[in-house]
């Protein structure tokens, strides 16, 4: 983890109580005008919200983003190493936080005046809840077609998914601070915005802590999507790493983007592509093309009807090719992710600890990620880990028993 090189600002940001119940954490690197809107929205938080603090983590900004945060009374921490990534930034802020609840907000997100209160109230109503997250609303700020399409897609997926989640989302997500520390925080191997939140959610649910998707907690997204950004996100930043994560953890859940209709749609999209290529040689394949296109429309009828209701029939029709491109990226990510996973298994000398972790049975000490190892009571490689501590983390000892200091039934990392 990068070093915290600066802490400024009052111990509690917006002053509505003697001590914060919620710590709002925002990582930023050159947030620009969108970050200014994010901060202004937080300043408008309802007076009825519980005491809360605002911690902004600067990851090497050169546009004055820290100054904007200071102006609204935020505590400022820095990563010490520019562009360390949001996982490192959030972990640093969590270590400095004082609230019992950590609420992570992206720098290009605008909350409502009720967001902080909604989060706190949900945790109060459900004492056993480990974490929660919300979704983007149906009013994305950027007027461009791709931005509207992408954010509405996110909104629909989250709003139509079940409340009992198996993952986590850090765009607007909260977790109990004690639990976050117990699990070791976000995986810092992700140097850019990626799937560090999804990986953390998998650890949460594997350890037995409930995660809730709160459909009533919605925020506005300010990002401007472009074709290049969309492809990089769906392939490099999320798609391929997500497939590797699924294979490494042996977790196959029909949740959010991984529902059965999504998987069937990926298959239909590739069959459609093959049939289109074959039409040139065999015109009779046109009927197959039409059948597969109809199947894709039926499988995704709910989404396309939602697009039509929100933005009209022309928008829905224009969104369909982009949605099928999304499924094409899903399929390509699966292929490349499987290849990357197999390469990591066959090249332990190159991949090092990561390959050893991939090859280990799920739920064993050997399968722990670096941040999971940090979360265990013994943090030094080679130090005995007690069977009790292992059991608390939902792990089993697959390396056999070892003796250390006269004690048995303990495993060596």
Secondary structure, 3 states (H helix, E strand, C coil): CCCCCCEECCCCCCCCCCCCCEEEEEEECCCHHHHHHHHHHHHCCCCCCCCEEEEEEECCCCCCHHHHHHHCCCEEEECCCCCCCHHHHHHHHHHHCCCCEEEEECCCEECCCCHHHHHHHHHHHCCCEEEEEEEECCCCCCCCHHHHHHHHHHHHHHHCCCCEECCCCCCEEEEEHHHHHHCCCCCCCCCCCCCHHHHHHHHHHHCCCEEEEEEEEEEEECCCCCHHHHHHHHHHHCHHHHHHHHHHHCCCCCCHHHCHHHHHHHHHHHHHHHHHHHHCCCHHHHHHHHHHHHHHHHHCHHHHHHHHHHHCHHHHHHHHHHHHHHHHHHHHHHHHHHHHHHHHHHCHHHHCHHHHHHHCCCCEHHHCCHHHHHHCCCCCCCCEECHHHHHHCCCECCCCCEEECCEEEEEEC
